[in-house]
Amino acid sequence: MGDISISNGDHHAAAVGVQRKSCWYEEEIEENLRWCFALKSILHTGASQYQDIQLLDTKPFGKALVIDGKLQSAEIDEFIYHESLVHPALLNHPSPKTIFIMGGGEGCKRREILRHWAVEKVIMCDIDEEVVDFCKSHLVVNKEAFYDPRLELIINDARAELERREEVYDVIIGDLADPIEGGPCYQLYTKSFYEFVVKPRLKHGGIFVTQAGPAGIFSHTEVFSCIYNTLRQVFKYVVPYSAHIPSYADTWGWVMASDSPFTLSADELDLRIKQRIKGENRYLDGKTFTSSSTLSKAVRKSLDNETHVYTEGNARFIYGHGSAYKQQH
């Protein structure tokens, strides 16, 4: 996954006697499909106990964080992902004071959450201290969020941390790495985890939201449809939604779940954005969320017909392999 290569420029340049070397990042999206873009430089590359980590300065997308060969977050369009992950859940909650984030080491979630006036406490739990330290050092745009007094940063496995704690939360956000074979996170997408760990840690009327992998017309059957179906087994009200993210070369999905209904109209969402959030959203407003949660006919049909429930012994993975898988093979 995630190879970096040098090429000698284009045919036109060669024809006129100009030799231009370009450095390219290449991600294998699936077996017969690769996505590549030009690099300005490789800012950092390393490996933690759990994952391979790279920070690249790309020509089309700015700085990009790559973990286990999968692009996680790019400077130019991360606002689409993070506004979509954070704001629908916090806006649908009557008064979101306490938030627990699973994962999210690069800091963008905290930045968006801390724009909400009502928020009093944010606990961010990430298993990989090296990723957190790395992002704190290199991703200057989120530096403020790391030092906000409302933030408590915990380095631990999210499951163990939620099981250990007795307090309950208004909103729990899953910003875990994609479920890939040999990655550290796939067990945190299971029915047992949602039912016995997440749900008991939500206050009455609490909301859970998770990133749910690729949600494109062909890619949504990898994990998006079964994460949706798994949450339907645990919560009364479940809303899947998606948005196109240019640096991912695909549409991405999230799923929001609660035992309280989601009833806000586009106008009511806009009013809450105005009343509750500091500054302007770049991507998300009421109409955008209405559009994001209106999935295409093909995807709706798949989700309606999905029967797979995500369990430890019956997991689905997106294409790719994590460090643990590579060490075993």
BALOBA-1460 file (C-alpha; in Angstrom, 3 decimals):
// residues 329
<rec num="1" residu="m" x="0.000" y="0.000" z="0.000"/>
<rec num="2" residu="g" x="1.142" y="3.613" z="-0.212"/>
<rec num="3" residu="d" x="4.287" y="3.530" z="-2.338"/>
<rec num="4" residu="i" x="6.442" y="6.520" z="-3.260"/>
<rec num="5" residu="s" x="8.063" y="6.495" z="-6.680"/>
<rec num="6" residu="i" x="10.207" y="8.732" z="-8.917"/>
<rec num="7" residu="s" x="9.244" y="9.260" z="-12.543"/>
<rec num="8" residu="n" x="11.043" y="11.146" z="-15.316"/>
<rec num="9" residu="g" x="8.265" y="13.528" z="-16.162"/>
<rec num="10" residu="d" x="5.902" y="13.487" z="-19.143"/>
<rec num="11" residu="h" x="6.396" y="12.507" z="-22.790"/>
<rec num="12" residu="h" x="6.134" y="16.101" z="-23.973"/>
<rec num="13" residu="a" x="8.974" y="17.184" z="-21.672"/>
<rec num="14" residu="a" x="11.151" y="14.326" z="-22.945"/>
<rec num="15" residu="a" x="10.350" y="15.215" z="-26.569"/>
<rec num="16" residu="v" x="11.661" y="18.776" z="-26.185"/>
<rec num="17" residu="g" x="14.756" y="17.624" z="-24.335"/>
<rec num="18" residu="v" x="13.671" y="18.668" z="-20.829"/>
<rec num="19" residu="q" x="14.193" y="16.082" z="-18.112"/>
<rec num="20" residu="r" x="11.824" y="16.720" z="-15.167"/>
<rec num="21" residu="k" x="11.822" y="14.339" z="-12.238"/>
<rec num="22" residu="s" x="8.649" y="14.059" z="-10.195"/>
<rec num="23" residu="c" x="8.116" y="12.229" z="-6.926"/>
<rec num="24" residu="w" x="4.716" y="10.516" z="-6.691"/>
<rec num="25" residu="y" x="2.695" y="8.955" z="-3.891"/>
<rec num="26" residu="e" x="0.685" y="5.936" z="-4.980"/>
<rec num="27" residu="e" x="-2.086" y="4.294" z="-2.945"/>
<rec num="28" residu="e" x="-3.573" y="0.964" z="-3.918"/>
<rec num="29" residu="i" x="-7.312" y="1.522" z="-3.449"/>
<rec num="30" residu="e" x="-8.223" y="-1.963" z="-4.612"/>
<rec num="31" residu="e" x="-6.550" y="-4.777" z="-6.514"/>
<rec num="32" residu="n" x="-6.802" y="-3.204" z="-9.976"/>
<rec num="33" residu="l" x="-7.063" y="0.468" z="-9.037"/>
<rec num="34" residu="r" x="-4.373" y="2.871" z="-7.839"/>
<rec num="35" residu="w" x="-4.559" y="6.553" z="-6.953"/>
<rec num="36" residu="c" x="-1.452" y="8.688" z="-7.223"/>
<rec num="37" residu="f" x="-0.467" y="12.311" z="-6.850"/>
<rec num="38" residu="a" x="2.678" y="14.394" z="-7.093"/>
<rec num="39" residu="l" x="4.715" y="15.226" z="-4.002"/>
<rec num="40" residu="k" x="6.640" y="18.347" z="-3.123"/>
<rec num="41" residu="s" x="8.454" y="16.505" z="-0.339"/>
<rec num="42" residu="i" x="8.312" y="13.709" z="2.228"/>
<rec num="43" residu="l" x="8.177" y="15.507" z="5.580"/>
<rec num="44" residu="h" x="8.392" y="12.489" z="7.828"/>
<rec num="45" residu="t" x="8.191" y="8.723" z="7.690"/>
<rec num="46" residu="g" x="8.246" y="6.289" z="10.582"/>
<rec num="47" residu="a" x="6.547" y="3.420" z="12.363"/>
<rec num="48" residu="s" x="4.921" y="3.161" z="15.766"/>
<rec num="49" residu="q" x="4.165" y="-0.003" z="17.705"/>
<rec num="50" residu="y" x="0.804" y="-0.188" z="15.902"/>
<rec num="51" residu="q" x="1.042" y="1.541" z="12.524"/>
<rec num="52" residu="d" x="3.237" y="2.916" z="9.754"/>
<rec num="53" residu="i" x="3.092" y="6.740" z="9.651"/>
<rec num="54" residu="q" x="3.972" y="9.192" z="6.868"/>
<rec num="55" residu="l" x="3.511" y="12.931" z="6.521"/>
<rec num="56" residu="l" x="3.704" y="14.049" z="2.895"/>
<rec num="57" residu="d" x="3.619" y="17.503" z="1.346"/>
<rec num="58" residu="t" x="1.547" y="16.895" z="-1.782"/>
<rec num="59" residu="k" x="1.088" y="19.205" z="-4.749"/>
<rec num="60" residu="p" x="-2.700" y="18.845" z="-5.115"/>
<rec num="61" residu="f" x="-3.783" y="18.410" z="-1.462"/>
<rec num="62" residu="g" x="-1.151" y="20.083" z="0.766"/>
<rec num="63" residu="k" x="0.118" y="18.212" z="3.813"/>
<rec num="64" residu="a" x="-1.320" y="14.704" z="4.045"/>
<rec num="65" residu="l" x="-1.191" y="12.206" z="6.905"/>
<rec num="66" residu="v" x="-0.891" y="8.593" z="5.728"/>
<rec num="67" residu="i" x="-1.273" y="5.653" z="8.131"/>
<rec num="68" residu="d" x="-0.729" y="2.037" z="7.050"/>
<rec num="69" residu="g" x="-0.677" y="3.144" z="3.419"/>
<rec num="70" residu="k" x="-4.095" y="4.827" z="3.640"/>
<rec num="71" residu="l" x="-4.475" y="8.594" z="3.340"/>
<rec num="72" residu="q" x="-6.186" y="9.749" z="6.558"/>
<rec num="73" residu="s" x="-6.349" y="13.497" z="6.295"/>
<rec num="74" residu="a" x="-5.235" y="16.099" z="3.739"/>
<rec num="75" residu="e" x="-4.831" y="19.793" z="4.468"/>
<rec num="76" residu="i" x="-6.922" y="21.077" z="1.567"/>
<rec num="77" residu="d" x="-10.139" y="19.091" z="2.145"/>
<rec num="78" residu="e" x="-10.051" y="17.685" z="5.709"/>
<rec num="79" residu="f" x="-12.747" y="20.243" z="6.653"/>
<rec num="80" residu="i" x="-15.309" y="18.235" z="4.629"/>
<rec num="81" residu="y" x="-14.590" y="15.068" z="6.610"/>
<rec num="82" residu="h" x="-14.339" y="16.668" z="10.033"/>
<rec num="83" residu="e" x="-17.340" y="18.987" z="9.779"/>
<rec num="84" residu="s" x="-19.378" y="16.005" z="8.575"/>
<rec num="85" residu="l" x="-18.186" y="13.760" z="11.413"/>
<rec num="86" residu="v" x="-18.621" y="16.245" z="14.273"/>
<rec num="87" residu="h" x="-21.404" y="18.757" z="13.669"/>
<rec num="88" residu="p" x="-24.494" y="16.644" z="12.782"/>
<rec num="89" residu="a" x="-24.277" y="14.745" z="16.096"/>
<rec num="90" residu="l" x="-23.505" y="17.789" z="18.253"/>
<rec num="91" residu="l" x="-26.218" y="19.884" z="16.569"/>
<rec num="92" residu="n" x="-28.854" y="17.156" z="16.917"/>
<rec num="93" residu="h" x="-28.128" y="16.872" z="20.644"/>
<rec num="94" residu="p" x="-30.096" y="19.372" z="22.796"/>
<rec num="95" residu="s" x="-27.011" y="20.448" z="24.795"/>
<rec num="96" residu="p" x="-23.750" y="18.588" z="24.095"/>
<rec num="97" residu="k" x="-21.562" y="19.269" z="27.150"/>
<rec num="98" residu="t" x="-19.422" y="16.106" z="27.412"/>
<rec num="99" residu="i" x="-17.817" y="14.447" z="24.383"/>
<rec num="100" residu="f" x="-15.692" y="11.299" z="24.120"/>
<rec num="101" residu="i" x="-13.600" y="10.847" z="20.945"/>
<rec num="102" residu="m" x="-12.242" y="7.421" z="20.031"/>
<rec num="103" residu="g" x="-9.127" y="7.977" z="17.913"/>
<rec num="104" residu="g" x="-8.610" y="11.272" z="16.117"/>
<rec num="105" residu="g" x="-4.935" y="11.771" z="16.907"/>
<rec num="106" residu="e" x="-4.390" y="14.504" z="14.307"/>
<rec num="107" residu="g" x="-6.511" y="17.058" z="16.177"/>
<rec num="108" residu="c" x="-9.090" y="18.171" z="13.598"/>
<rec num="109" residu="k" x="-12.062" y="16.703" z="15.512"/>
<rec num="110" residu="r" x="-11.126" y="18.581" z="18.660"/>
<rec num="111" residu="r" x="-10.830" y="21.799" z="16.684"/>
<rec num="112" residu="e" x="-14.395" y="21.396" z="15.359"/>
<rec num="113" residu="i" x="-15.875" y="20.207" z="18.677"/>
<rec num="114" residu="l" x="-14.328" y="23.084" z="20.601"/>
<rec num="115" residu="r" x="-16.079" y="25.582" z="18.310"/>
<rec num="116" residu="h" x="-19.334" y="24.602" z="20.082"/>
<rec num="117" residu="w" x="-20.063" y="27.016" z="22.937"/>
<rec num="118" residu="a" x="-21.929" y="24.383" z="24.990"/>
<rec num="119" residu="v" x="-19.031" y="21.919" z="25.169"/>
<rec num="120" residu="e" x="-17.460" y="21.734" z="28.642"/>
<rec num="121" residu="k" x="-15.293" y="18.612" z="28.423"/>
<rec num="122" residu="v" x="-13.714" y="16.631" z="25.588"/>
<rec num="123" residu="i" x="-11.936" y="13.343" z="26.263"/>
<rec num="124" residu="m" x="-9.823" y="12.163" z="23.360"/>
<rec num="125" residu="c" x="-8.591" y="8.590" z="23.573"/>
<rec num="126" residu="d" x="-6.056" y="7.348" z="21.033"/>
<rec num="127" residu="i" x="-4.092" y="4.116" z="21.288"/>
<rec num="128" residu="d" x="-1.045" y="5.435" z="19.437"/>
<rec num="129" residu="e" x="0.959" y="8.048" z="21.343"/>
<rec num="130" residu="e" x="3.461" y="8.387" z="18.504"/>
<rec num="131" residu="v" x="0.734" y="9.428" z="16.061"/>
<rec num="132" residu="v" x="-0.601" y="11.997" z="18.560"/>
<rec num="133" residu="d" x="2.869" y="13.444" z="19.280"/>
<rec num="134" residu="f" x="3.719" y="13.413" z="15.605"/>
<rec num="135" residu="c" x="0.564" y="15.377" z="14.690"/>
<rec num="136" residu="k" x="1.038" y="17.786" z="17.584"/>
<rec num="137" residu="s" x="4.526" y="18.597" z="16.266"/>
<rec num="138" residu="h" x="3.795" y="18.735" z="12.535"/>
<rec num="139" residu="l" x="0.163" y="19.816" z="12.004"/>
<rec num="140" residu="v" x="0.347" y="23.438" z="13.150"/>
<rec num="141" residu="v" x="-3.249" y="24.210" z="12.073"/>
<rec num="142" residu="n" x="-4.617" y="22.196" z="15.047"/>
<rec num="143" residu="k" x="-2.127" y="23.306" z="17.700"/>
<rec num="144" residu="e" x="-4.660" y="25.386" z="19.652"/>
<rec num="145" residu="a" x="-6.975" y="22.398" z="20.066"/>
<rec num="146" residu="f" x="-4.220" y="20.390" z="21.794"/>
<rec num="147" residu="y" x="-3.871" y="23.009" z="24.551"/>
<rec num="148" residu="d" x="-7.523" y="23.923" z="25.186"/>
<rec num="149" residu="p" x="-8.284" y="23.435" z="28.929"/>
<rec num="150" residu="r" x="-11.522" y="21.585" z="28.071"/>
<rec num="151" residu="l" x="-9.491" y="18.759" z="26.488"/>
<rec num="152" residu="e" x="-8.298" y="15.659" z="28.320"/>
<rec num="153" residu="l" x="-5.956" y="13.513" z="26.236"/>
<rec num="154" residu="i" x="-5.706" y="9.808" z="27.094"/>
<rec num="155" residu="i" x="-3.369" y="7.285" z="25.476"/>
<rec num="156" residu="n" x="-5.168" y="3.963" z="25.704"/>
<rec num="157" residu="d" x="-7.269" y="1.482" z="23.782"/>
<rec num="158" residu="a" x="-10.726" y="3.117" z="23.433"/>
<rec num="159" residu="r" x="-12.552" y="-0.038" z="24.489"/>
<rec num="160" residu="a" x="-10.498" y="-0.420" z="27.674"/>
<rec num="161" residu="e" x="-10.880" y="3.277" z="28.473"/>
<rec num="162" residu="l" x="-14.668" y="3.302" z="28.060"/>
<rec num="163" residu="e" x="-14.973" y="0.096" z="30.111"/>
<rec num="164" residu="r" x="-12.785" y="1.580" z="32.858"/>
<rec num="165" residu="r" x="-14.694" y="4.846" z="33.164"/>
<rec num="166" residu="e" x="-17.957" y="5.224" z="35.052"/>
<rec num="167" residu="e" x="-18.973" y="8.608" z="33.619"/>
<rec num="168" residu="v" x="-21.421" y="8.912" z="30.736"/>
<rec num="169" residu="y" x="-21.327" y="11.261" z="27.737"/>
<rec num="170" residu="d" x="-23.676" y="13.319" z="25.577"/>
<rec num="171" residu="v" x="-21.876" y="12.373" z="22.358"/>
<rec num="172" residu="i" x="-19.363" y="9.622" z="21.553"/>
<rec num="173" residu="i" x="-17.448" y="10.015" z="18.286"/>
<rec num="174" residu="g" x="-15.694" y="7.137" z="16.527"/>
<rec num="175" residu="d" x="-12.839" y="8.454" z="14.408"/>
<rec num="176" residu="l" x="-10.957" y="5.186" z="14.340"/>
<rec num="177" residu="a" x="-8.706" y="3.988" z="11.560"/>
<rec num="178" residu="d" x="-10.506" y="2.028" z="8.858"/>
<rec num="179" residu="p" x="-11.116" y="-1.651" z="9.583"/>
<rec num="180" residu="i" x="-8.207" y="-3.260" z="7.728"/>
<rec num="181" residu="e" x="-6.851" y="-6.740" z="8.322"/>
<rec num="182" residu="g" x="-4.005" y="-6.529" z="10.847"/>
<rec num="183" residu="g" x="-4.950" y="-2.948" z="11.823"/>
<rec num="184" residu="p" x="-5.535" y="-1.964" z="15.470"/>
<rec num="185" residu="c" x="-9.199" y="-0.941" z="15.197"/>
<rec num="186" residu="y" x="-11.499" y="-3.460" z="13.502"/>
<rec num="187" residu="q" x="-12.850" y="-4.853" z="16.815"/>
<rec num="188" residu="l" x="-14.232" y="-1.395" z="17.594"/>
<rec num="189" residu="y" x="-16.782" y="-1.697" z="14.770"/>
<rec num="190" residu="t" x="-18.528" y="-4.773" z="16.197"/>
<rec num="191" residu="k" x="-22.052" y="-5.267" z="17.526"/>
<rec num="192" residu="s" x="-20.748" y="-6.324" z="20.951"/>
<rec num="193" residu="f" x="-18.640" y="-3.174" z="21.219"/>
<rec num="194" residu="y" x="-21.554" y="-0.899" z="20.275"/>
<rec num="195" residu="e" x="-24.012" y="-2.735" z="22.527"/>
<rec num="196" residu="f" x="-21.971" y="-3.427" z="25.671"/>
<rec num="197" residu="v" x="-19.328" y="-0.672" z="25.667"/>
<rec num="198" residu="v" x="-20.534" y="2.384" z="23.688"/>
<rec num="199" residu="k" x="-24.260" y="2.448" z="24.443"/>
<rec num="200" residu="p" x="-23.945" y="2.126" z="28.266"/>
<rec num="201" residu="r" x="-21.585" y="5.153" z="28.211"/>
<rec num="202" residu="l" x="-24.159" y="7.418" z="26.546"/>
<rec num="203" residu="k" x="-26.439" y="9.615" z="28.642"/>
<rec num="204" residu="h" x="-30.195" y="9.503" z="28.047"/>
<rec num="205" residu="g" x="-30.700" y="11.099" z="24.616"/>
<rec num="206" residu="g" x="-27.022" y="10.620" z="23.807"/>
<rec num="207" residu="i" x="-25.731" y="10.247" z="20.246"/>
<rec num="208" residu="f" x="-23.029" y="8.020" z="18.800"/>
<rec num="209" residu="v" x="-21.435" y="8.810" z="15.425"/>
<rec num="210" residu="t" x="-18.699" y="6.942" z="13.598"/>
<rec num="211" residu="q" x="-16.746" y="7.244" z="10.397"/>
<rec num="212" residu="a" x="-17.828" y="4.237" z="8.362"/>
<rec num="213" residu="g" x="-15.428" y="3.864" z="5.450"/>
<rec num="214" residu="p" x="-15.876" y="4.318" z="1.699"/>
<rec num="215" residu="a" x="-19.485" y="4.964" z="0.667"/>
<rec num="216" residu="g" x="-19.214" y="5.248" z="-3.106"/>
<rec num="217" residu="i" x="-21.563" y="3.601" z="-5.559"/>
<rec num="218" residu="f" x="-19.304" y="0.522" z="-5.727"/>
<rec num="219" residu="s" x="-17.223" y="0.788" z="-2.533"/>
<rec num="220" residu="h" x="-20.057" y="1.120" z="0.016"/>
<rec num="221" residu="t" x="-20.487" y="-2.659" z="0.321"/>
<rec num="222" residu="e" x="-16.962" y="-3.067" z="1.766"/>
<rec num="223" residu="v" x="-17.849" y="-1.883" z="5.295"/>
<rec num="224" residu="f" x="-20.291" y="1.079" z="5.164"/>
<rec num="225" residu="s" x="-23.422" y="-1.025" z="4.650"/>
<rec num="226" residu="c" x="-22.568" y="-3.540" z="7.386"/>
<rec num="227" residu="i" x="-21.538" y="-0.863" z="9.939"/>
<rec num="228" residu="y" x="-24.953" y="0.733" z="9.282"/>
<rec num="229" residu="n" x="-26.732" y="-2.615" z="9.670"/>
<rec num="230" residu="t" x="-24.770" y="-3.453" z="12.824"/>
<rec num="231" residu="l" x="-25.765" y="-0.168" z="14.471"/>
<rec num="232" residu="r" x="-29.401" y="-0.844" z="13.502"/>
<rec num="233" residu="q" x="-29.266" y="-3.916" z="15.762"/>
<rec num="234" residu="v" x="-28.272" y="-1.744" z="18.747"/>
<rec num="235" residu="f" x="-29.961" y="1.677" z="18.375"/>
<rec num="236" residu="k" x="-33.546" y="2.669" z="17.513"/>
<rec num="237" residu="y" x="-32.656" y="5.520" z="15.143"/>
<rec num="238" residu="v" x="-29.751" y="5.241" z="12.693"/>
<rec num="239" residu="v" x="-28.851" y="7.790" z="9.989"/>
<rec num="240" residu="p" x="-26.245" y="6.983" z="7.312"/>
<rec num="241" residu="y" x="-24.799" y="9.911" z="5.343"/>
<rec num="242" residu="s" x="-21.927" y="10.565" z="2.964"/>
<rec num="243" residu="a" x="-19.852" y="13.213" z="1.171"/>
<rec num="244" residu="h" x="-17.322" y="13.258" z="-1.632"/>
<rec num="245" residu="i" x="-13.762" y="13.871" z="-0.408"/>
<rec num="246" residu="p" x="-11.409" y="14.689" z="-3.309"/>
<rec num="247" residu="s" x="-8.187" y="13.464" z="-1.657"/>
<rec num="248" residu="y" x="-9.784" y="10.074" z="-0.896"/>
<rec num="249" residu="a" x="-10.788" y="9.638" z="-4.557"/>
<rec num="250" residu="d" x="-14.187" y="8.467" z="-3.300"/>
<rec num="251" residu="t" x="-17.342" y="9.305" z="-1.404"/>
<rec num="252" residu="w" x="-16.963" y="8.731" z="2.345"/>
<rec num="253" residu="g" x="-19.554" y="7.551" z="4.853"/>
<rec num="254" residu="w" x="-20.576" y="8.214" z="8.447"/>
<rec num="255" residu="v" x="-23.338" y="6.708" z="10.566"/>
<rec num="256" residu="m" x="-25.129" y="8.519" z="13.404"/>
<rec num="257" residu="a" x="-27.168" y="6.544" z="15.957"/>
<rec num="258" residu="s" x="-29.332" y="7.185" z="19.023"/>
<rec num="259" residu="d" x="-32.371" y="5.918" z="20.896"/>
<rec num="260" residu="s" x="-33.860" y="9.419" z="20.508"/>
<rec num="261" residu="p" x="-35.209" y="10.407" z="17.068"/>
<rec num="262" residu="f" x="-33.418" y="12.834" z="14.745"/>
<rec num="263" residu="t" x="-36.084" y="15.395" z="13.905"/>
<rec num="264" residu="l" x="-34.292" y="18.634" z="12.931"/>
<rec num="265" residu="s" x="-35.155" y="20.218" z="9.590"/>
<rec num="266" residu="a" x="-32.546" y="21.974" z="7.431"/>
<rec num="267" residu="d" x="-33.744" y="25.366" z="8.745"/>
<rec num="268" residu="e" x="-33.549" y="24.199" z="12.371"/>
<rec num="269" residu="l" x="-29.998" y="22.916" z="11.785"/>
<rec num="270" residu="d" x="-29.042" y="26.294" z="10.307"/>
<rec num="271" residu="l" x="-30.471" y="28.091" z="13.341"/>
<rec num="272" residu="r" x="-28.507" y="25.862" z="15.719"/>
<rec num="273" residu="i" x="-25.311" y="26.403" z="13.705"/>
<rec num="274" residu="k" x="-25.804" y="30.154" z="14.074"/>
<rec num="275" residu="q" x="-26.596" y="29.976" z="17.797"/>
<rec num="276" residu="r" x="-24.099" y="27.343" z="18.917"/>
<rec num="277" residu="i" x="-20.948" y="27.384" z="16.775"/>
<rec num="278" residu="k" x="-18.136" y="29.906" z="16.832"/>
<rec num="279" residu="g" x="-17.218" y="31.026" z="13.299"/>
<rec num="280" residu="e" x="-18.425" y="29.839" z="9.907"/>
<rec num="281" residu="n" x="-18.605" y="26.264" z="8.665"/>
<rec num="282" residu="r" x="-16.952" y="25.911" z="5.287"/>
<rec num="283" residu="y" x="-18.875" y="22.812" z="4.219"/>
<rec num="284" residu="l" x="-21.825" y="21.844" z="6.390"/>
<rec num="285" residu="d" x="-25.166" y="23.607" z="6.724"/>
<rec num="286" residu="g" x="-28.759" y="22.384" z="6.935"/>
<rec num="287" residu="k" x="-29.238" y="21.832" z="3.211"/>
<rec num="288" residu="t" x="-25.856" y="20.112" z="2.897"/>
<rec num="289" residu="f" x="-26.755" y="17.633" z="5.643"/>
<rec num="290" residu="t" x="-30.158" y="16.987" z="4.058"/>
<rec num="291" residu="s" x="-28.336" y="16.231" z="0.811"/>
<rec num="292" residu="s" x="-25.632" y="14.111" z="2.527"/>
<rec num="293" residu="s" x="-28.242" y="11.944" z="4.248"/>
<rec num="294" residu="t" x="-30.222" y="11.437" z="1.028"/>
<rec num="295" residu="l" x="-28.280" y="8.508" z="-0.413"/>
<rec num="296" residu="s" x="-28.538" y="7.348" z="-4.025"/>
<rec num="297" residu="k" x="-31.063" y="4.693" z="-5.012"/>
<rec num="298" residu="a" x="-28.381" y="2.013" z="-5.445"/>
<rec num="299" residu="v" x="-26.799" y="2.661" z="-2.035"/>
<rec num="300" residu="r" x="-30.193" y="2.880" z="-0.257"/>
<rec num="301" residu="k" x="-31.197" y="-0.442" z="-1.757"/>
<rec num="302" residu="s" x="-27.945" y="-2.064" z="-0.597"/>
<rec num="303" residu="l" x="-28.341" y="-0.702" z="2.923"/>
<rec num="304" residu="d" x="-31.960" y="-1.866" z="3.109"/>
<rec num="305" residu="n" x="-30.939" y="-5.371" z="2.003"/>
<rec num="306" residu="e" x="-27.762" y="-5.655" z="4.098"/>
<rec num="307" residu="t" x="-27.905" y="-8.607" z="6.522"/>
<rec num="308" residu="h" x="-24.259" y="-8.791" z="7.635"/>
<rec num="309" residu="v" x="-23.666" y="-7.944" z="11.299"/>
<rec num="310" residu="y" x="-20.089" y="-6.993" z="12.170"/>
<rec num="311" residu="t" x="-18.631" y="-9.329" z="14.823"/>
<rec num="312" residu="e" x="-15.099" y="-10.245" z="15.912"/>
<rec num="313" residu="g" x="-15.347" y="-13.589" z="14.124"/>
<rec num="314" residu="n" x="-17.200" y="-12.277" z="11.086"/>
<rec num="315" residu="a" x="-15.423" y="-9.001" z="10.290"/>
<rec num="316" residu="r" x="-15.298" y="-7.226" z="6.957"/>
<rec num="317" residu="f" x="-12.271" y="-5.178" z="5.946"/>
<rec num="318" residu="i" x="-11.526" y="-2.494" z="3.408"/>
<rec num="319" residu="y" x="-8.738" y="-3.252" z="0.942"/>
<rec num="320" residu="g" x="-5.273" y="-3.113" z="2.497"/>
<rec num="321" residu="h" x="-3.289" y="-4.557" z="5.388"/>
<rec num="322" residu="g" x="-2.086" y="-3.218" z="8.722"/>
<rec num="323" residu="s" x="1.243" y="-3.712" z="10.494"/>
<rec num="324" residu="a" x="0.161" y="-6.795" z="12.448"/>
<rec num="325" residu="y" x="-0.859" y="-8.580" z="9.236"/>
<rec num="326" residu="k" x="2.448" y="-7.681" z="7.544"/>
<rec num="327" residu="q" x="4.472" y="-9.008" z="10.509"/>
<rec num="328" residu="q" x="2.670" y="-12.360" z="10.348"/>
<rec num="329" residu="h" x="3.248" y="-12.863" z="6.591"/>
